[in-house]
């Protein structure tokens, strides 16, 4: 069933998918695993998920990385030189 099949039941990302995403993160040795996921839900609300198994240091590192990335989006990007 796709997220748009019904408007009466809110769609949720399956836990099995979130677990698989978590398994694909980190160094392959069980360290530094985790993710932040931002999306729009079936009702049009912005949502965020942090992996439940991630340790506090990983979550803080991901949050700082997201902050820096968001800040970079607000910086003007000039692909050319401005001449007077």
C-alpha positions as CSV (number, residue, x, y, z in Angstrom):
1,X,0.0,0.0,0.0
2,X,1.3,3.4,-0.9
3,X,1.1,6.5,1.4
4,X,-1.5,8.0,-0.9
5,X,-3.9,5.0,-1.0
6,X,-6.0,6.2,2.0
7,X,-6.5,9.5,3.7
8,X,-8.2,8.0,6.8
9,X,-5.2,6.1,8.1
10,X,-1.9,8.0,8.5
11,X,1.0,6.3,6.8
12,X,4.1,5.5,8.8
13,X,7.5,4.4,7.7
14,X,7.8,0.7,8.5
15,X,10.0,-0.1,11.5
16,X,11.6,-2.9,9.4
17,X,12.8,-0.3,6.9
18,X,14.1,2.0,9.6
19,X,16.0,-1.0,11.1
20,X,17.5,-1.8,7.7
21,X,18.6,1.9,7.2
22,X,20.3,1.7,10.6
23,X,22.1,-1.5,9.7
24,X,23.5,0.2,6.6
25,X,25.1,3.0,8.6
26,X,28.4,3.2,10.5
27,X,31.8,1.6,10.0
28,X,30.6,-2.0,9.4
29,X,31.9,-3.0,12.8
30,X,28.9,-1.8,14.8
31,X,30.4,1.6,15.7
32,X,29.2,5.1,14.7
33,X,25.8,3.8,13.6
34,X,22.8,6.1,13.3
35,X,20.7,8.4,11.1
36,X,18.4,11.4,11.1
37,X,15.6,11.2,8.6
38,X,13.4,14.2,7.8
39,X,10.3,13.8,5.6
40,X,6.7,15.0,5.0
41,X,4.1,12.5,6.3
42,X,0.9,11.5,4.6
43,X,-0.9,14.4,6.2
44,X,1.6,17.0,5.0
45,X,3.4,17.4,8.3
46,X,7.1,17.7,8.5
47,X,8.5,14.8,10.6
48,X,11.9,13.8,11.9
49,X,13.2,10.5,13.1
50,X,16.4,9.7,14.9
51,X,17.5,6.1,15.0
52,X,16.6,4.6,18.4
53,X,19.8,2.5,18.7
54,X,22.2,5.4,18.0
55,X,24.3,6.5,21.0
56,X,24.2,10.0,22.3
57,X,27.5,11.1,20.7
58,X,26.4,9.9,17.3
59,X,23.0,11.7,17.6
60,X,24.9,14.9,18.6
61,X,27.2,14.6,15.7
62,X,24.3,14.0,13.3
63,X,22.4,17.0,14.7
64,X,25.5,19.3,14.3
65,X,26.0,18.0,10.7
66,X,22.3,18.7,10.0
67,X,22.6,22.2,11.5
68,X,25.7,23.0,9.3
69,X,24.0,21.7,6.2
70,X,20.9,23.7,6.9
71,X,23.0,26.8,7.5
72,X,24.8,26.3,4.2
73,X,21.4,26.3,2.4
74,X,20.7,29.8,3.7
75,X,24.0,31.2,2.4
76,X,23.8,33.0,-1.0
77,X,25.3,31.0,-3.8
78,X,26.8,33.0,-6.6
79,X,28.0,30.8,-9.5
80,X,29.4,33.9,-11.2
81,X,31.2,37.1,-10.3
82,X,29.2,40.2,-9.7
83,X,30.6,43.2,-11.5
84,X,29.8,46.8,-10.8
